[in-house]
Amino acid sequence: MTGLSAETLGGVLSFQQSVGLVGGARGKYAVTPGGWSVAEMWKQDQPRACLLLQELFLKQWPARLALDALRDAPVPQEELARRLQGKSAGNARKGRYLVDWLVLALVVHRDASALVYPSSALLSTSRAWRVEPQPRSGSVQQLPRQGVLMGMTHSELRALPPQHYMAVLDNVAALAALDRVG
C-alpha cells in the first residue's frame, strides 16, 4: 500500500506516460525503454540520467509548454508554476511539480533566487519546432516598443536585482536566436 489515492496514482502514471517514461493503459503499465535507461543510469550517474530524461522531455508537451511560458523573459518559479498548471487551478501542486520535473530534466534552469529560464537545449530544440508566437486569447497584438530589451527600458534593466539582471543578459543571445528563426 502506497498511501496515495487511486486518483493520485492515476495522475502520476498519466504524466509519466505522457513524457515517455511508462507505457500502457487500464492499470497495466510498463516502463518504456527510455524510462528504463533513465532508471538504470540514475543508480550509476545522476547527471547523465538527467541528460537522458532531457532527451525524453524535449520530445514531449512539457518542453513546448515551458518554452511558451518563458518566451518573453525568465520568470519566478511560482509564476511559471501558475502558467504551467493552466486550467487545473484546483491543484496548484501540479504546476510546481511540473517545474521540478523540467528542472530535473534540464529543460529549464532555476537560479538561486528561484528565477526560471529556458535551457540552451530547449532553445536549440525549439528552432526545429518553428514555433510561432500566438497572441493570447483576448489580448491585443502590440508592436514592440523601440529602445527596449525584453520589454524593459535601460533604466528598468539597471534597476533589476543583480541576479535577475545577469539572467536577462544570459538569455539575450538565445532569445535573439529565437527571433531570427520566427
C-alpha positions as CSV (number, residue, x, y, z in Angstrom):
1,M,0.0,0.0,0.0
2,T,1.4,3.4,-1.0
3,G,-0.9,5.6,1.0
4,L,-1.7,7.5,-2.2
5,S,-5.2,7.7,-3.6
6,A,-6.1,5.9,-6.9
7,E,-6.7,9.4,-8.4
8,T,-3.1,10.5,-7.4
9,L,-1.6,7.3,-8.7
10,G,-3.5,7.6,-12.0
11,G,-2.3,11.2,-12.4
12,V,1.3,10.2,-11.8
13,L,1.1,7.3,-14.3
14,S,-0.7,9.5,-16.8
15,F,2.0,12.2,-16.5
16,Q,4.8,9.6,-16.7
17,Q,3.2,8.1,-19.8
18,S,2.8,11.5,-21.4
19,V,6.6,12.1,-21.2
20,G,7.6,8.7,-22.3
21,L,8.7,7.1,-19.0
22,V,6.0,4.4,-19.0
23,G,3.6,2.9,-21.5
24,G,0.3,1.0,-21.1
25,A,-3.3,1.6,-20.2
26,R,-6.1,0.4,-17.8
27,G,-3.9,-0.5,-14.9
28,K,-1.3,-2.3,-17.0
29,Y,1.7,-0.1,-17.2
30,A,5.3,-0.9,-18.0
31,V,8.5,1.1,-18.1
32,T,9.5,2.2,-21.6
33,P,13.0,1.6,-22.9
34,G,13.7,5.3,-22.4
35,G,12.3,5.2,-18.9
36,W,14.3,2.1,-18.1
37,S,17.5,3.8,-19.4
38,V,16.9,6.8,-17.1
39,A,16.2,4.5,-14.1
40,E,19.3,2.4,-14.6
41,M,21.6,5.4,-15.3
42,W,20.2,7.1,-12.1
43,K,21.8,4.4,-10.0
44,Q,25.2,5.0,-11.6
45,D,25.4,8.6,-12.7
46,Q,22.6,11.0,-11.9
47,P,23.8,13.9,-14.2
48,R,23.9,11.5,-17.2
49,A,20.5,10.2,-16.2
50,C,19.2,13.8,-16.2
51,L,20.5,14.1,-19.8
52,L,18.6,11.0,-20.8
53,L,15.5,12.5,-19.1
54,Q,16.1,15.7,-21.1
55,E,16.1,13.8,-24.3
56,L,12.7,12.3,-23.5
57,F,11.2,15.6,-22.3
58,L,12.3,17.7,-25.3
59,K,10.1,15.5,-27.5
60,Q,7.0,15.9,-25.4
61,W,4.5,18.6,-24.5
62,P,6.1,19.9,-21.2
63,A,9.0,21.3,-23.2
64,R,6.8,23.2,-25.6
65,L,4.6,24.5,-22.7
66,A,7.7,25.7,-20.9
67,L,9.0,27.5,-24.0
68,D,5.7,29.2,-24.4
69,A,5.7,30.3,-20.8
70,L,9.3,31.5,-20.9
71,R,9.3,33.0,-24.4
72,D,9.4,36.7,-23.3
73,A,11.7,36.5,-20.3
74,P,12.7,34.4,-17.3
75,V,10.0,34.3,-14.6
76,P,9.9,33.5,-10.9
77,Q,9.3,29.8,-10.2
78,E,5.8,30.4,-8.7
79,E,4.7,32.4,-11.8
80,L,5.9,29.6,-14.1
81,A,4.1,27.0,-12.0
82,R,0.9,29.1,-12.3
83,R,1.3,29.3,-16.0
84,L,2.0,25.6,-16.4
85,Q,-0.8,24.4,-14.3
86,G,-3.2,26.0,-16.8
87,K,-6.8,25.3,-16.2
88,S,-6.3,22.9,-13.4
89,A,-6.5,25.7,-10.8
90,G,-7.9,23.3,-8.2
91,N,-4.5,21.7,-7.8
92,A,-1.6,24.3,-7.7
93,R,0.8,21.5,-6.8
94,K,0.7,20.2,-10.4
95,G,2.3,23.3,-11.7
96,R,5.0,23.2,-9.0
97,Y,5.7,19.5,-9.7
98,L,6.0,20.2,-13.4
99,V,8.5,22.9,-12.8
100,D,10.6,20.5,-10.6
101,W,10.4,17.8,-13.4
102,L,11.5,20.4,-16.0
103,V,14.4,21.4,-13.8
104,L,15.4,17.8,-13.2
105,A,15.2,17.1,-16.9
106,L,17.5,20.1,-17.7
107,V,14.8,21.7,-19.9
108,V,14.8,24.8,-17.7
109,H,17.2,26.2,-15.2
110,R,16.3,27.7,-11.8
111,D,18.8,30.1,-10.2
112,A,19.4,30.7,-6.5
113,S,16.7,33.4,-6.5
114,A,14.1,30.9,-8.0
115,L,14.1,32.7,-11.3
116,V,13.5,30.1,-14.1
117,Y,14.7,30.4,-17.7
118,P,14.9,28.1,-20.7
119,S,18.0,25.8,-21.1
120,S,20.1,26.1,-24.2
121,A,18.8,22.6,-25.1
122,L,15.2,23.8,-25.0
123,L,16.1,26.9,-27.1
124,S,18.1,24.8,-29.6
125,T,15.3,22.2,-29.9
126,S,12.7,24.9,-30.3
127,R,14.3,26.0,-33.6
128,A,13.3,22.7,-35.1
129,W,9.7,23.2,-34.0
130,R,9.3,26.5,-35.8
131,V,7.1,27.8,-33.1
132,E,5.2,30.9,-34.0
133,P,4.2,33.1,-31.1
134,Q,0.4,33.2,-30.8
135,P,-1.4,36.2,-29.2
136,R,-3.1,35.1,-26.0
137,S,-6.8,34.9,-26.3
138,G,-8.5,38.2,-25.6
139,S,-5.2,40.1,-25.9
140,V,-4.4,42.8,-28.4
141,Q,-1.3,42.2,-30.5
142,Q,1.1,45.1,-29.8
143,L,4.1,46.2,-31.8
144,P,7.4,46.1,-29.9
145,R,8.5,49.3,-28.3
146,Q,11.7,50.8,-29.7
147,G,14.6,51.2,-27.3
148,V,13.7,48.3,-25.1
149,L,15.2,44.9,-24.4
150,M,12.8,42.1,-23.4
151,G,10.2,44.8,-22.8
152,M,12.3,46.8,-20.4
153,T,14.0,50.2,-20.8
154,H,17.6,50.7,-19.9
155,S,16.7,52.2,-16.6
156,E,14.3,49.3,-15.8
157,L,17.1,46.8,-16.6
158,R,19.6,48.7,-14.4
159,A,17.0,48.6,-11.5
160,L,16.8,44.8,-11.6
161,P,18.5,42.9,-8.7
162,P,21.9,41.7,-9.9
163,Q,20.8,38.0,-10.2
164,H,17.8,39.0,-12.4
165,Y,20.0,41.3,-14.5
166,M,22.5,38.6,-15.1
167,A,19.7,36.1,-16.0
168,V,18.4,38.6,-18.6
169,L,21.9,39.1,-20.1
170,D,22.5,35.3,-20.2
171,N,19.4,34.9,-22.2
172,V,19.6,37.8,-24.7
173,A,21.6,35.8,-27.3
174,A,19.3,32.8,-27.0
175,L,16.2,35.0,-27.4
176,A,17.6,36.8,-30.3
177,A,18.2,33.5,-32.0
178,L,14.6,32.6,-31.5
179,D,13.6,35.8,-33.1
180,R,15.7,35.0,-36.2
181,V,14.0,31.6,-36.5
182,G,10.5,33.0,-36.4
